[in-house]
Amino acid sequence: MKNVDVAVVGAGFGGLTAGALAAKSGAKVSLFEQHTRPGGCAGDFALEGFWFPAGATVVTGLEPGGILRQVFDKLRIDVPSRPLDPSITFHIPGHAPLPYVANVAEWKHLLRGALPGAQRYDRFWDWTHDVGGEVYRIGGHLPSLPLQRWADLRRTARATAPSMTRLIRWLGATVEDAKRHSGAEGSPAIDAMIDSLLMDATGAKAGDCSAIQGAIALDLYRRGCQWVEGGTGRLAMMLARSIRDSGGELRFGTGVRALTRTNGRWQITLADGEEVAARTVVANVPPAGLDRLLGRRIRPTSDRESWSAFVLHLGIDATNLPSISPFHQIVPSDGRPSSLVSVFESRKVGASRWSISVSTHVRAADWLGFPRQLVCQRGKTENVLIRNVEEVIPDVRDRTIVQRSATPQTFERFTSRPGGFVGGLIQRPNLVALRARGHRPEPALFLAGDHVFPGQGTVGTALSGINAYRDAVEALGGRPLL
Ligand SMILES: Cc1cc2nc3c(=O)[nH]c(=O)nc-3n(C[C@H](O)[C@H](O)[C@H](O)COP(=O)(O)OP(=O)(O)OC[C@H]3O[C@@H](n4cnc5c(N)ncnc54)[C@H](O)[C@@H]3O)c2cc1C
């Protein structure tokens, strides 16, 4: 039986980060991924000559000092990227498109010129910058929460500073509390805009969203949004290559069927029956996925904990279209869901084919049943999302060459996440920081992914991967690089 130091189950951002850092530290690493490509929800795929992101499109954390930048620097990988300012353009019916610019004073000025009553929100934007900045500073020190072991205390202590006391009062609060505190009210359009951005980054609207997570979510788009050609899928590929370059083993198309603990080691049973022994395991799966691997009764994720997603992919003929910015947040007022429209112009010079992906939150429970029964529901949802794209490219229907969509069932199939719950844990006050889920369910088995601290997005997932990596290397008697 093959023996490794670290077996990684899954090549999502959490597993890739942990695996790449462990291999760079000299550990013998094997990564098993059931799919044929790396990245999971942040991966990509090709369809009829078009390239599409599977889920994640917006890249944050690559700015100097950012979490992803720290990972790539340690791996000595140079990622070609550039700051994206504005990061996102808001489309609110009846108003001109509104760019979310990095400079807070400029943003407040733009908003005042665009929407009546915007001045009442000035103090709220200052609050997002202030509190978000503090959370950002703490994140940059790579904390490990909740505090369960001495190692967590040691790693998290580096982030402490007197300025942290400013956060204490917001620990149990929601963004709505912060809005009320700063007198931000009276503009349904601005409220809807804030909610749409919060939903994208935290899965919760202002009334439900943790103030701490909300502040960093709203602020991060201005602080650390970067453009990377090829998006998160390219970053995933770079992490995967790094594992191989450091002497690790990558096995795609190789699902893990079971994990068993025998004689102080983990035994990994692969889908074809092969067995591998490992001193430590990093499992890049949600709790329900871990139950399945450990042969336990599955405790399903609930709709209160997480959303699923519906993503529409369009390949279009972009002849004579002027170049546009990549990210557009559509904030309709007629009951249509808000959604993020991501536009990727062709990478080939002279080519006039663009890929567009539109994502929105859906309840996994609304998409159960046989795919054939859901045809009508899928068609209706695609149509609503195309209307959202029309806010950006009015004649998009006439230009469409390829049209496909992904439902919760698609995500379940391609990422193996039971129930198709994606996008991480909804960031309510009861879930953040000190009260986050731990990542050490069994001896020498560490969880990485968007279901453990800090719980959302590729950057957060990378931090979960760093913590799983640190634990694995320390369990092997080594010293982590980060
Ligand atoms: C529609 C959508 C849009 C998003 N937009 C953004 C965005 O713009 N910016 C951003 O930062 N984040 C975004 N996110 C969130 C982000 O993509 C995820 O939070 C993050 O990628 C999750 O990574 P993960 O490590 O938890 O694992 P996953 O992405 O779930 O990957 C897990 C991997 O493990 C594999 N696997 C599972 N079980 C097994 C097994 N038994 N054996 C072998 N392999 C297995 C799966 O195939 C998969 O590749 C978005 C998510 C979605 C769904």
The ligand as an SDF file (V2000), in Angstrom:
LIG
                    3D

 53 58  0  0  0  0  0  0  0  0999 V2000
  -22.0620   30.3900   -8.3510 C   0  0  0  0  0  0  0  0  0  0  0  0
  -20.9410   30.7420   -7.4110 C   0  0  0  0  0  0  0  0  0  0  0  0
  -20.3230   31.9790   -7.5180 C   0  0  0  0  0  0  0  0  0  0  0  0
  -19.2640   32.3050   -6.6550 C   0  0  0  0  0  0  0  0  0  0  0  0
  -18.6280   33.4970   -6.8170 N   0  0  0  0  0  0  0  0  0  0  0  0
  -17.5120   33.7520   -6.0990 C   0  0  0  0  0  0  0  0  0  0  0  0
  -16.7050   34.8700   -6.4140 C   0  0  0  0  0  0  0  0  0  0  0  0
  -17.0010   35.6280   -7.3430 O   0  0  0  0  0  0  0  0  0  0  0  0
  -15.5660   35.0700   -5.6790 N   0  0  0  0  0  0  0  0  0  0  0  0
  -15.1830   34.2100   -4.6760 C   0  0  0  0  0  0  0  0  0  0  0  0
  -14.1460   34.4160   -4.0380 O   0  0  0  0  0  0  0  0  0  0  0  0
  -15.9450   33.1230   -4.3710 N   0  0  0  0  0  0  0  0  0  0  0  0
  -17.0700   32.8650   -5.0710 C   0  0  0  0  0  0  0  0  0  0  0  0
  -17.7980   31.7460   -4.8230 N   0  0  0  0  0  0  0  0  0  0  0  0
  -17.4420   30.9030   -3.6630 C   0  0  0  0  0  0  0  0  0  0  0  0
  -16.2340   30.0220   -3.9350 C   0  0  0  0  0  0  0  0  0  0  0  0
  -16.2390   29.5130   -5.2420 O   0  0  0  0  0  0  0  0  0  0  0  0
  -16.2400   28.8610   -2.9590 C   0  0  0  0  0  0  0  0  0  0  0  0
  -16.4950   29.3280   -1.6460 O   0  0  0  0  0  0  0  0  0  0  0  0
  -14.9210   28.1060   -2.9380 C   0  0  0  0  0  0  0  0  0  0  0  0
  -14.4250   27.9140   -4.2400 O   0  0  0  0  0  0  0  0  0  0  0  0
  -15.1850   26.7570   -2.2630 C   0  0  0  0  0  0  0  0  0  0  0  0
  -14.0020   26.0210   -2.2110 O   0  0  0  0  0  0  0  0  0  0  0  0
  -13.8850   24.6960   -1.3460 P   0  0  0  0  0  0  0  0  0  0  0  0
  -12.4450   24.4700   -1.0730 O   0  0  0  0  0  0  0  0  0  0  0  0
  -14.8050   24.7490   -0.1880 O   0  0  0  0  0  0  0  0  0  0  0  0
  -14.3330   23.5010   -2.2250 O   0  0  0  0  0  0  0  0  0  0  0  0
  -15.1550   23.1000   -3.5130 P   0  0  0  0  0  0  0  0  0  0  0  0
  -15.1170   24.1710   -4.5050 O   0  0  0  0  0  0  0  0  0  0  0  0
  -16.4560   22.5140   -3.1120 O   0  0  0  0  0  0  0  0  0  0  0  0
  -14.2420   21.9310   -4.0410 O   0  0  0  0  0  0  0  0  0  0  0  0
  -14.2190   20.6610   -3.4480 C   0  0  0  0  0  0  0  0  0  0  0  0
  -13.5490   19.7050   -4.4120 C   0  0  0  0  0  0  0  0  0  0  0  0
  -13.4750   18.4350   -3.8170 O   0  0  0  0  0  0  0  0  0  0  0  0
  -13.8420   17.4420   -4.7590 C   0  0  0  0  0  0  0  0  0  0  0  0
  -14.3700   16.3050   -3.9960 N   0  0  0  0  0  0  0  0  0  0  0  0
  -15.4130   16.3040   -3.1360 C   0  0  0  0  0  0  0  0  0  0  0  0
  -15.5900   15.0720   -2.6140 N   0  0  0  0  0  0  0  0  0  0  0  0
  -14.6170   14.2980   -3.1360 C   0  0  0  0  0  0  0  0  0  0  0  0
  -14.2560   12.9260   -2.9620 C   0  0  0  0  0  0  0  0  0  0  0  0
  -14.9450   12.1180   -2.1620 N   0  0  0  0  0  0  0  0  0  0  0  0
  -13.2030   12.4510   -3.6510 N   0  0  0  0  0  0  0  0  0  0  0  0
  -12.4820   13.2680   -4.4670 C   0  0  0  0  0  0  0  0  0  0  0  0
  -12.7910   14.5540   -4.6780 N   0  0  0  0  0  0  0  0  0  0  0  0
  -13.8430   15.0700   -4.0110 C   0  0  0  0  0  0  0  0  0  0  0  0
  -14.8720   18.1180   -5.6310 C   0  0  0  0  0  0  0  0  0  0  0  0
  -14.9590   17.5060   -6.9040 O   0  0  0  0  0  0  0  0  0  0  0  0
  -14.3270   19.5410   -5.7090 C   0  0  0  0  0  0  0  0  0  0  0  0
  -13.4450   19.7120   -6.7960 O   0  0  0  0  0  0  0  0  0  0  0  0
  -18.8530   31.3830   -5.6640 C   0  0  0  0  0  0  0  0  0  0  0  0
  -19.4750   30.1320   -5.5550 C   0  0  0  0  0  0  0  0  0  0  0  0
  -20.4910   29.7990   -6.4300 C   0  0  0  0  0  0  0  0  0  0  0  0
  -21.1110   28.4360   -6.3350 C   0  0  0  0  0  0  0  0  0  0  0  0
  1  2  1  0
  2  3  1  0
  2 52  2  0
  3  4  2  0
  4  5  1  0
  4 50  1  0
  5  6  2  0
  6  7  1  0
  6 13  1  0
  7  8  2  0
  7  9  1  0
  9 10  1  0
 10 11  2  0
 10 12  1  0
 12 13  2  0
 13 14  1  0
 14 15  1  0
 14 50  1  0
 15 16  1  0
 16 17  1  0
 16 18  1  0
 18 19  1  0
 18 20  1  0
 20 21  1  0
 20 22  1  0
 22 23  1  0
 23 24  1  0
 24 25  2  0
 24 26  1  0
 24 27  1  0
 27 28  1  0
 28 29  2  0
 28 30  1  0
 28 31  1  0
 31 32  1  0
 32 33  1  0
 33 34  1  0
 33 48  1  0
 34 35  1  0
 35 36  1  0
 35 46  1  0
 36 37  1  0
 36 45  1  0
 37 38  2  0
 38 39  1  0
 39 40  1  0
 39 45  2  0
 40 41  1  0
 40 42  2  0
 42 43  1  0
 43 44  2  0
 44 45  1  0
 46 47  1  0
 46 48  1  0
 48 49  1  0
 50 51  2  0
 51 52  1  0
 52 53  1  0
M  END
$$$$
